[in-house]
Amino acid sequence: MRQTVTYHELWLVSERDESARFLKFNPRKNLLAGTNETGKSRILKHLVWALGGEPSTRIAGNWDINIAARVALNIGQKQFMFMRMGRDWRAAFDAEGKLLLATENAQTWAKFFADTFQFPLKLQRHQEGAFALAGPEYALLPFYIDQEGGWARKWGNFLRLSQFARWEPVVFESFLGLRPQRYFDAQLTRDDLVYKLRELRLQAKVQATSYQHVKAMLPASDATLEESVFAKELEQVASQVEALVGDENQVRNDLFSIAQERQELTGQLQLAARAEQDLVEDLAYLSKYPDDEQLNCPTCGQAHGLSFRAKVELASDANDAHQLFLSVRGQLDKLSKREESMRSKLASVTRQMEMLRLSTERRPGQSGIAEIVAAKSLATIEHAYGQTRQQLAESIDELDENRTALQAELDALTDANRVKEVRAFYKAAVKASADRLGIDKAEIASVKIGARPAMGAGSSGPRVYLAMHMAMLETNARYGSGPQFPFIVDTPRQQGLDDPNTGRLLSAVYNHAEAEQIFIANESVPADWTPPQDCTVQTFTEKRHFLRKDEYRAGVEQLAPMAEAIREAIAAERERTADMEAESEPVEHSNHDSATDVEEDED
């Protein structure tokens, strides 16, 4: 069953300005009359803004960007209150004021909107293979003509319409009922499969090319091996290498010790040589003087007695120094022989290592290790590539089969007679609306579904767009599906319509637009025009003071409990989001000994 939406009340509360405004609406027809800057467009913009749309120039001028808006509405027989605060906080309450959802996430709100208003349409992002729910703007678009963006050559009623690629055909063909909703769901799934098929085929091609490149890099070899025997031989070689490496390390350690000992003995030898030389020179100096003579010492400047006994002791000391010199030199000679032996042992270990390496390269009548490894590597690569190629082929076949089935379903869902009938009905509806609005036939000759023709000259230009919207609503009521929102026309008196023609325009909308509830904002109530009996006229006269100080306290009392519930819900949402982001972040192990020490990356 189709959902019909009716707006009942609107609260606007500005904490910054300490002002508010409360309005009630007629469930059938509403006319907001007032000159520019009296607030009538603000009302209409905030009706769709509270539902999640982003109308153009909503916050123009000195308007409070953080204003709170709450609209009370019916969806079918159920009552709801939709509330929005600031830029991103969106919420919905039931008739008793119980919070149904509060979020600052656009995707979460789009999902809630789709479920609540039965608008599950999905569109493709500009990035191929990325799809998302259309969201409020695309559901409201046929029902809303914005003062600034709704009368132009391009669709500009809302700010974010360009977030999807090629959205116009899908949105309007679905709205008008050219094809059933299932067609667009299947079409989206098929397009997704086509994208995945192309990616998989590209992946298969890249893998095949990489395999050929790797295969060409490996040397050709028909070598074979008995893996168990080869493993045993490798074990033996590893054992021998381990032993030789141990010997080599021991010899190098011994050579290092020898080098340290040689350095120490060389120092001792130099000391002994200098001591012996000094004693011999002293003995030669004393031999020039007779015994028992006083001798002035050239070193300390004092007189010393010279005796034969002193000369004998000095000669003994010189001999002892010479014997020490000979002893240290003998130790150095032995050390050199040890070093020569160690170096010979090191050379032997090196030769054994080389012989072991040569033995692993090739043996008589057998393939070398390099050839065996190359052959084994190629076999492993061929096996892995074969498995991957088979898996990719199976995935491609499955996706291709599903794509074919979806294409068959799309063909079955395409009723050529229905498409022709709907197009003809829409064309006739545009002509009928154009006649009521006084538009020349030539100006609607190029009107097509979803497209906005170039504006013609004169006052009939904007009215062509109004005729298109009315024709879309009429066609949707006959063939389409999805929610039916109130029809909002903001300032249709474009390009200086006089009062009689303005009255004719208003009557055409109120009497013939296929909508349960209609809102029109106009500069005034045309002279000699009588509103319909079920139309409520609200007049606005005060410029730039649309919000009222005396309504602020009542507005705060109405919205404050809901605002607090929204704040608490969004705080909890942020906490959940932070927890999920923390869980998804990679952890990096530290260099500590404990394996339990981890450090999380921080943004």
Protein Blocks (a to p, Z undefined) as FASTA:
>chain_A
ZZddddfbdcdddfklopacdddddfkbccddddehilpmmmmmmmmmmnopacehklgc
jbdfkbccdddddehjbccddddehjllccdddfkopafbdcfbfklmmmmmmmmnopab
ccddfbehiacdebjmlmmmmmpccfklmmcfbdckbmklmmpghklmmmmmmmnomacf
klmmmmmmmmmmmmmmmmmmmmmmmmmmmmmmmmmmpccdfbdcdfklmmmmmmmmmmmm
mmmmmmmmmmmmmmmmmmmmmmmmmmmmmmmmmmmmmmmmmmmmmmmpcehiacddfklo
pacdddfklmmmmmmmmmmmmmmmmmmmmmmmmmmmmmmmmmmmmmmmmmmmmmmmmmmm
pcghiacfklmmmmmmmmmmmmmmmmmmmmmmmmmmmmmmmmmmmmmmmmmmpcfklmmm
mmmmmmmmmmmmmmmnopafklmmmgcehiacdddehjklmmmmmmmmmmmmmmmmmmmg
cjddddddehjagghiafklmmmmmmmmmmmpccfbdcdddfbdcehiacdfkbccdddf
bghilbcfklmmmmmmmmmmmmmmmmmmmmmmmmmmmmmmmmmpccdddfbfblkbccdd
dZZ
